[in-house]
Every structure is written in structure tokens, then in C-alpha cells.
Amino acid sequence: MGSEHKMTSILLVLALLAGVWYAGTYDGEMDYGFVSGFQKDTIYIWYMDEELTDYINSAALAFYEDYDVRVVPVLQSGLEYVQALNSASISGNEVPDLYLTGSDSLERLIMAGLASPVEDTKEILDDFYFPQTALDAVTYKGEYYAYPFYYETAFLLYNKTYLTQIADGALREEIISGSEAGQDGGADEGMDDEEDMNTEQGIPDGYDEASWDAAVSQKMYDLIPESIEDILDIADSYNAPEQVENIFLWDVSDILYNYFFAGAYMNMGGPCGDDASVIEIYNEDTIACMNVYQELHQFFSIESKESSYEEVLQEFLDGKTLFTIATIDAIGSLEEAKEEGLFSFEYGIAALPSIDGEHAARGLSVTNVIVINGYSEQKEMANIFAGYLAYENANTLYDRTCKMQAAHPIENFVIDINDEIAVIYENSTSLPKILEISNFWMQLELAYTKIWDGDNVNDVLRQLSEQMKTQIAGEGVVEEVIPSGGPEL
């Protein structure tokens, strides 16, 4: 070996020795950073949704740069996810230190030792940073067992172009009616002939372009339905263009799009969904709401066996539908279709419509959370990365994944239409965590389908309530029958 090569080898050895000495003796204040030894800290995070891969990889890299800790993301199949978590945790080899799951699984995970109370060192689990809905989703028996990450929920989606046209026509009719009644001044002046108010005739007298656009826009917002009755009123009076086939179309086979009809009057487990003594399904209000729901079958020809969300959304994309019930994924689909020239309309979102003047609506939400594994030996660092994902780095989540962050937006961060969805999420109800009724949503979906297809509302709700209470009690429960006639639309 030449002297040059010998000198290089000596320098490398000295550098390695110096590095080992430094890593083994450094005892200063650290920002969650270095550990003694040859390698840096490593934590493992498991997740099931491939759409999160780029986001988590990017967050892991940024976290490494900020905290000098290596994060290894592991994409797992959704099949037997909990069993795989349990096996990997017991094995002690590359134990998942934290993982993503639905909030409704928390009780099962806690009982299995796979979830531990969070160590909220940065104190972000507070209603300043998250809506109460998100905090309730991660609460079990008074303690936080996860960090809220992102959510799915339903809202009213409408074709803004069509609704604006309806508003334009309605405003013109109001002006004509005012003129015919002999009202003076303002925009009514000079309106003697109905033809002058035709859309083709341009802006009505008394308005310029800006003021007319503003008036139509305000009228359009006034027409956004606040109740099912409002939708029926529009259906009765709307002279729809040939392209419009559906005034109101939604997936009647999926509880996520149906729940709001009776959701305000069901209570499964209290605010946090963890109190088995609180099961309220069968009451006068749920019966009344579901009677209205059943009667809608005669107004909207939707068959439960043929209904699918994909087809409903495609009908909206094709400009065939005025109103529908959609989830957050629809926004990405609409924006993509607009970019490709396949959707030439404007759209808007609004709160779910109430049932009638007496009964409110409340939608369902699914909150995905970040759990710290009870078997992890890196809980402190896992907690820090979980908070980093859930809040510090969450403002990049929607742009990368089209998934809506549970956290309130950080200052100066604006996501336009999605801010409205955040308000809708705050007013939603989460899935319960009670292990004994983990089949509730499947059974509720079946109950809605039976009611839509004509089964007796009172009987279906009573039987569902008895089934859930029996599963919790471990013995038969019989509900006292509630007399009900039900309102008519």
C-alpha cells in the first residue's frame, strides 16, 4: 500500500474514532436529537393508505432535518392490520412505535396494550389547535390516546352554475311582480314588459353589471337549501335544462351519506363514544326523521340496490345533478375534471340540510388518528413525531393527499372551500369506540336500507336499539314501544 493510501486510511480511522467519542460523550441540551452510540434514533410508523406515502416520506425527511431522528414509514395491508401490529410488537423486532388507524378502534387497541396515553409535550391537544370533534375522537375514559390526523365527512354539494341561473330567473320574476303590483323606484322603474326581464335582454333597468351580479350572487346564496323541504320546493318550481336529470341524488346505500337524516338524535356512547351506558337510537325524533327519509323514496327514484357513490358523483360531474351529498374526495375529483376540461361548471358546498323546521341534521365523520404503541421503547420521540404530523407539518397534508387535516389551519394558511368543510366537521359526530357494538355502523346502514325500501320505521329502529343494547348487556333487552304516526312531507 502506498504512503498516500496509508495516510488516507489513518485519517478515516481517526475521523471514525472522533465521531464515536463525540457521540458517546456529548451531554449538552438537545432538541430531541442525538443519542449516544454509532447510530441515530430510529422510529417506525405504520400506515395503511398508500396515498399517504409521499406525505409521510416528506414529513420523515423534514423531521430528520429538524430533530436528527430517522423515521421509517412502513406501508401495511389493511387486512388483519391489528393482528399484524400485535405480532410485530410482541416480536420486539422493528416494533412500530406509532401507527395510523381509525378512532373507532381505540378501545380494542387499548385493551390489547397497543395504545398508550399520549405524552403531549408540546401541549397541542387543545381546542385552540383542534376542534372539539377531533379531541373527542381521540379521548377514551378521560385521557387522550392518540393525535387527530385527518378526517372524512359528508356535506351538501351543489352545482353553483345551475343555482345561479335559478337565482337570476327568480330575481327577475320578483322585479316583474313588483312592477305589476305598481311598486315604484329602484330597480323596478320602467319595467312594464315581462320580455324586458328575459335573460337574453341583459341587465334589468336600475342595475349596472356589478350590482346585478352582486344581487344574483346574494340570491343564489339565499337559495342554498337549509332543509329537505327547501330542496323539494326547488324541485317543484325548477324549469330544469334538458341536461339536468336529478334535482337531488345521493347514495342511499351508504350510511356516511345517509346518517344526517337522524344523526342529530342518535347518541352512541356520549360525546367521546366510550360510554356504554349511553345508547340512544329509538326515540320519537329518530322515528319522525326516518319517516321523512322513507317518504323521500316517492320523490326521488333511487333504488338502494343500484345506488353507488361513484355513479352519483359521476352524474354530478356530467352536469346531470343539482344537489348531492358528497365527501371530501369529491373536491379532488372535481378539480381534476376541471383541469382536464371535463367539468365546465362552478360548484359549491354547504352544511347538510335539516330534515324539516323542527328537526336538525348532523352528519357522520370518520377521524383517522396517530396512536403511540404501548410496546414502543421510543414513546417520547414517537409522541414528538406524532405531534409533528398532526399539527406542525399538517398544512401540507391536503395539497399532497387531498385529505383534510383535523387541526385548525395554522395562521396565514388558507384552503378556501375546504375551510367550509372544517366547520361541517366540527358539527359532526364520530364513530363510537365501544368494542361490543363495533358492528353498529354496518347494522345501522342495513336499517336505513330497510326503511328506504319500505319496512316499518318504528319496528326497524326498535329492533336495532334492542340488538345494540343486548350486545352490551350480554343478555336480552326489550324496548318499550313508542307510538308514532310520523310527519308527512
C-alpha positions in Angstrom: 0.0 0.0 0.0 1.4 3.4 -1.0 2.1 6.2 1.5 -0.8 8.2 0.1 -3.3 5.3 0.7 -1.9 4.7 4.2 -2.4 8.4 5.1 -6.0 8.3 3.8 -6.8 5.2 5.9 -5.3 6.7 9.0 -7.3 9.8 8.6 -10.5 7.8 8.1 -9.8 5.8 11.3 -9.1 8.9 13.3 -12.3 10.5 12.0 -14.4 7.5 13.0 -12.8 7.4 16.4 -13.5 11.1 16.9 -17.1 10.6 15.9 -17.6 7.7 18.3 -16.0 9.7 21.2 -18.3 12.7 20.4 -21.4 10.6 20.2 -20.6 8.8 23.4 -19.7 11.8 25.5 -22.0 14.6 24.3 -24.2 15.6 27.3 -25.4 19.1 26.3 -29.0 20.3 25.9 -30.6 18.7 22.8 -33.8 19.4 20.8 -35.0 15.8 21.0 -31.9 15.0 18.9 -28.8 12.8 19.2 -28.4 9.6 21.1 -25.1 8.1 22.2 -23.6 5.3 20.1 -22.9 4.7 16.5 -26.4 5.3 15.0 -29.1 7.9 15.4 -32.5 7.3 16.9 -34.9 5.3 14.6 -38.6 5.1 15.0 -41.1 3.2 12.9 -44.5 4.4 11.8 -47.1 2.0 10.2 -49.9 3.2 8.0 -52.4 1.5 5.6 -53.3 4.2 2.9 -50.8 4.3 0.0 -52.0 7.8 -0.8 -50.2 9.0 2.3 -46.8 7.6 1.2 -45.3 10.8 -0.3 -46.6 12.9 2.6 -45.2 10.7 5.3 -41.9 10.3 3.5 -41.6 14.0 3.1 -42.5 14.6 6.7 -40.0 12.0 7.8 -37.2 13.8 5.9 -38.2 17.2 7.3 -38.3 15.7 10.8 -34.8 14.2 10.4 -33.5 17.6 9.4 -35.2 19.3 12.4 -34.7 16.6 15.0 -31.9 14.4 13.7 -34.1 11.3 14.2 -34.6 8.7 11.5 -38.3 7.8 10.8 -39.0 4.6 8.8 -42.5 4.6 7.3 -44.0 1.1 6.8 -47.0 0.6 4.4 -49.1 -2.3 5.6 -52.1 -4.0 4.2 -55.4 -3.1 5.7 -56.2 -6.8 6.1 -55.6 -8.1 9.6 -53.9 -4.8 10.5 -54.3 -5.1 14.2 -53.1 -8.7 14.3 -50.0 -7.6 12.3 -49.4 -4.8 14.8 -49.7 -7.1 17.7 -47.4 -9.7 16.2 -44.7 -7.1 15.3 -45.0 -5.5 18.7 -44.5 -8.8 20.6 -41.6 -9.9 18.3 -39.5 -7.0 19.5 -38.0 -6.6 16.0 -38.6 -3.2 14.4 -41.6 -2.6 16.6 -44.0 0.0 15.2 -43.5 2.9 17.5 -46.6 4.7 16.2 -49.3 3.9 13.7 -52.4 5.3 11.9 -55.8 3.9 12.4 -59.5 5.0 12.8 -60.6 6.5 16.2 -63.3 3.8 16.5 -60.6 1.2 17.0 -59.2 2.8 20.1 -60.9 0.7 22.8 -59.8 -2.5 21.1 -56.2 -1.3 20.8 -56.1 -0.1 24.4 -57.3 -3.4 25.7 -54.7 -5.2 23.6 -51.9 -3.0 25.0 -51.2 -1.5 21.6 -52.1 2.1 22.6 -50.8 4.2 25.4 -51.9 7.6 26.7 -50.1 10.4 24.7 -47.3 12.5 26.2 -48.4 15.8 24.8 -45.1 17.6 25.4 -45.9 20.5 23.1 -49.4 20.8 24.5 -51.2 20.8 21.2 -54.2 18.7 22.2 -56.3 21.7 23.0 -59.3 23.3 21.4 -57.0 26.2 20.2 -55.3 23.7 17.9 -58.1 21.2 17.2 -61.9 21.3 17.0 -63.7 19.5 19.9 -64.9 16.8 17.5 -61.3 15.8 16.8 -60.4 15.9 20.5 -63.4 13.8 21.4 -62.4 11.3 18.7 -59.0 10.7 20.5 -60.4 10.6 24.0 -61.1 7.4 25.9 -62.2 7.4 29.6 -61.0 11.0 30.1 -57.5 10.5 28.6 -56.0 11.3 25.1 -54.9 8.1 23.5 -54.0 9.4 20.1 -53.4 12.6 18.0 -56.2 13.6 15.5 -54.7 13.5 12.0 -57.3 13.8 9.2 -61.0 13.1 8.6 -63.7 12.3 6.2 -67.2 13.7 6.5 -70.2 14.4 4.3 -71.7 17.7 3.1 -74.2 19.2 0.6 -72.5 19.6 -2.8 -74.4 21.8 -5.4 -73.9 22.9 -9.0 -73.3 26.6 -8.5 -73.8 27.4 -12.2 -77.3 26.0 -12.2 -78.2 27.5 -8.9 -77.0 30.9 -10.1 -79.2 30.6 -13.2 -82.2 29.8 -10.9 -81.3 32.8 -8.8 -81.1 35.1 -11.9 -84.6 34.0 -13.0 -86.1 34.2 -9.5 -84.8 37.7 -9.1 -86.2 38.8 -12.4 -89.6 37.4 -11.5 -89.5 39.3 -8.3 -88.8 42.5 -10.1 -91.6 41.8 -12.6 -94.0 41.0 -9.8 -93.1 44.3 -8.1 -93.7 46.2 -11.3 -97.0 44.7 -11.9 -98.0 45.5 -8.3 -97.3 49.1 -9.1 -94.2 49.4 -6.9 -92.0 52.4 -7.6 -88.3 53.3 -7.6 -85.1 51.4 -7.6 -84.7 48.5 -9.9 -88.5 48.4 -10.6 -88.6 51.6 -12.5 -89.5 51.2 -16.2 -90.2 47.5 -16.0 -93.5 47.4 -17.9 -93.0 44.4 -20.1 -92.0 40.9 -18.9 -89.9 40.4 -22.1 -87.6 43.2 -20.8 -86.7 40.9 -18.0 -85.7 37.9 -20.1 -82.1 36.8 -19.5 -81.3 37.4 -23.2 -82.3 41.1 -22.8 -79.4 41.7 -20.5 -79.2 43.6 -17.2 -82.5 44.9 -15.9 -83.0 48.7 -15.7 -81.8 50.2 -12.4 -78.8 47.9 -12.2 -75.3 48.1 -13.7 -73.3 44.9 -14.3 -71.6 44.8 -10.9 -74.7 45.5 -8.9 -76.7 42.9 -10.8 -74.0 40.3 -10.4 -73.9 41.0 -6.7 -77.7 40.8 -6.4 -77.8 37.5 -8.3 -75.0 36.1 -6.2 -76.8 37.0 -2.9 -80.0 35.5 -4.3 -78.1 32.3 -5.1 -76.7 32.0 -1.6 -80.2 32.6 -0.2 -81.5 29.7 -2.3 -78.9 27.2 -0.9 -81.3 24.7 0.8 -81.2 24.7 4.6 -83.7 21.8 4.7 -85.0 18.9 2.7 -88.2 20.9 2.4 -86.3 23.6 0.6 -85.0 21.1 -1.9 -88.5 19.8 -2.5 -89.6 23.4 -3.1 -86.9 23.9 -5.7 -87.8 20.6 -7.3 -91.4 21.7 -7.7 -90.6 25.1 -9.3 -87.4 24.5 -11.2 -87.7 24.5 -15.0 -84.6 22.4 -15.4 -82.5 22.4 -18.6 -82.6 19.2 -20.6 -79.2 18.2 -19.3 -80.4 18.1 -15.7 -81.8 14.7 -14.8 -81.7 14.9 -11.0 -82.6 17.7 -8.6 -81.3 15.7 -5.6 -79.3 12.5 -5.9 -77.2 10.7 -3.3 -76.0 7.2 -2.4 -78.8 5.8 -0.3 -76.9 2.6 0.3 -74.0 4.1 2.3 -74.5 5.3 5.9 -71.9 8.0 5.5 -74.2 9.9 3.1 -77.4 8.9 4.9 -76.6 9.3 8.6 -77.5 13.0 8.8 -81.2 12.3 8.5 -81.5 11.0 12.1 -77.9 11.7 13.3 -78.8 14.7 15.5 -81.0 12.4 17.6 -78.8 9.4 18.0 -76.3 9.1 20.8 -73.8 6.2 20.8 -71.5 6.4 23.8 -71.7 10.1 24.7 -69.5 12.8 23.3 -66.4 10.6 23.1 -68.2 7.5 22.1 -66.8 5.5 25.0 -69.7 5.3 27.5 -71.6 2.0 27.1 -74.4 3.3 29.3 -75.5 5.8 26.7 -77.2 4.2 23.7 -80.0 6.3 22.2 -81.3 5.0 18.9 -85.0 4.6 19.4 -86.9 7.8 20.3 -89.6 10.0 18.9 -87.2 12.2 17.0 -85.4 9.4 15.2 -88.7 7.9 14.3 -90.0 11.2 12.9 -86.8 11.9 10.9 -86.7 8.4 9.4 -90.4 8.6 8.4 -89.4 11.7 6.4 -86.5 9.8 5.0 -88.7 6.9 3.9 -91.2 9.3 2.2 -88.4 10.7 0.1 -88.4 7.5 -1.9 -91.5 8.6 -3.6 -90.0 11.9 -4.7 -86.5 10.7 -5.8 -86.4 7.5 -7.7 -83.3 6.0 -6.2 -83.1 2.2 -5.7 -80.9 1.1 -2.8 -79.6 -2.0 -4.7 -78.5 0.1 -7.6 -77.1 3.1 -5.7 -73.4 3.7 -5.6 -71.3 6.8 -4.7 -69.1 6.5 -7.7 -72.1 6.7 -10.1 -73.7 9.5 -8.0 -70.5 11.6 -8.3 -70.2 10.9 -12.0 -73.7 12.1 -12.5 -72.8 15.4 -10.8 -69.6 15.7 -12.9 -71.6 15.2 -16.0 -73.8 18.2 -15.1 -76.9 16.0 -14.6 -77.5 16.8 -10.9 -78.2 19.9 -9.0 -77.7 18.7 -5.4 -75.9 15.7 -3.9 -74.3 14.5 -0.7 -70.6 14.1 -1.1 -67.4 13.6 0.8 -64.0 15.3 0.7 -62.7 13.1 -2.1 -65.2 14.7 -4.4 -63.3 18.1 -4.3 -60.2 16.5 -5.7 -62.2 14.7 -8.4 -64.0 18.0 -9.4 -60.8 20.0 -9.6 -59.1 17.3 -11.6 -62.0 17.2 -14.0 -62.0 21.0 -14.4 -58.3 20.9 -15.3 -58.9 18.2 -17.9 -61.9 20.2 -19.3 -64.4 17.5 -18.3 -66.3 19.7 -15.8 -67.3 23.1 -17.1 -69.4 24.2 -14.1 -68.8 26.0 -10.8 -69.7 24.2 -7.7 -70.2 24.9 -4.0 -70.5 23.2 -0.7 -72.9 23.8 2.2 -74.0 22.3 5.5 -76.1 19.2 5.4 -79.8 20.2 5.1 -82.0 19.8 8.1 -85.0 17.4 7.8 -87.8 20.0 8.4 -88.5 23.0 10.5 -88.3 21.0 13.7 -85.6 18.5 13.1 -81.9 19.4 12.6 -79.3 17.5 10.7 -76.0 16.1 12.0 -73.5 14.3 9.8 -71.1 11.5 10.5 -67.3 11.8 10.5 -64.5 9.3 10.4 -61.4 10.6 12.2 -58.1 9.0 11.4 -55.6 9.2 14.3 -52.0 8.7 15.2 -51.5 6.2 18.0 -48.4 5.6 20.2 -47.8 1.9 20.6 -47.8 0.6 24.1 -44.9 -1.7 23.3 -42.7 1.1 21.9 -39.4 1.8 23.7 -39.3 5.2 21.9 -42.5 6.7 23.2 -41.1 10.2 23.8 -39.8 10.5 20.3 -42.9 8.8 18.8 -45.1 11.4 20.6 -43.0 14.2 19.1 -43.2 12.9 15.6 -47.0 12.2 16.0 -47.5 15.9 17.0 -45.3 17.0 14.1 -47.5 15.0 11.7 -50.8 16.1 13.3 -50.1 19.8 13.6 -46.7 21.3 12.8 -46.5 19.7 9.3 -50.2 19.3 8.7 -50.6 22.3 6.4 -49.0 20.4 3.6 -51.4 17.4 4.0 -54.2 18.5 1.7 -52.0 19.6 -1.1 -50.2 16.3 -1.1 -53.0 13.8 -0.4 -56.4 15.6 -0.8 -57.1 14.5 2.8 -58.4 17.2 5.2 -56.3 17.9 8.3 -58.1 17.6 11.6 -56.1 20.5 13.1 -57.2 24.1 12.8 -55.2 25.8 10.0 -52.0 27.5 11.1 -52.0 31.3 10.8 -52.0 32.7 7.2 -52.8 29.2 5.8 -55.9 29.3 3.7 -57.6 26.4 1.8 -60.6 28.2 0.5 -63.6 25.9 0.1 -62.1 23.4 2.4 -62.4 25.8 5.3 -66.2 25.4 5.0 -65.8 21.6 5.3 -63.8 22.1 8.5 -66.9 23.9 10.0 -69.1 21.0 8.9 -66.7 18.5 10.5 -66.9 20.4 13.8 -70.7 19.8 13.8 -70.4 16.1 13.0 -70.5 13.1 15.2 -67.7 10.5 15.4 -67.8 6.7 15.3 -68.2 5.2 18.8 -65.3 3.3 20.3 -67.3 0.7 22.3 -65.9 -2.8 21.4 -69.2 -4.6 21.9 -71.0 -2.6 19.3 -68.2 -2.4 16.7 -70.8 -3.7 14.1 -73.2 -0.7 14.8 -72.5 1.1 11.6 -73.0 -1.9 9.4 -76.3 -2.6 11.2 -77.4 1.0 11.0 -76.7 1.0 7.3 -78.8 -2.1 6.9 -81.6 -0.4 9.0 -81.6 2.6 6.7 -81.8 0.4 3.6 -84.8 -1.5 5.1 -86.5 1.8 5.9 -85.8 3.2 2.4 -87.2 0.1 0.8 -90.5 0.4 2.8 -90.1 -1.5 6.1 -91.9 -0.1 9.2 -89.7 2.7 10.6 -90.8 2.1 14.2 -90.0 -1.6 14.1 -86.7 -1.3 12.4 -85.3 1.3 14.9 -86.6 -0.5 17.9 -85.1 -3.8 16.8 -81.7 -2.1 16.1 -81.8 -0.5 19.6 -82.6 -3.8 21.2 -79.8 -5.5 19.3 -77.1 -3.0 20.3 -78.2 -2.9 24.0 -78.3 -6.7 24.1 -74.7 -6.8 22.8 -73.5 -4.5 25.5 -75.6 -6.1 28.3 -74.8 -9.6 27.3 -78.5 -10.5 27.8 -81.7 -9.8 26.0 -83.1 -6.2 26.2 -86.6 -5.3 25.1 -87.6 -1.7 24.3 -91.0 -0.2 25.3 -92.8 0.5 22.1 -93.1 4.2 21.2 -96.4 5.1 19.4 -95.7 7.1 16.3 -97.6 8.3 13.3 -94.8 10.3 11.7 -94.9 13.6 9.9 -95.8 14.0 6.2 -93.8 15.9 3.6 
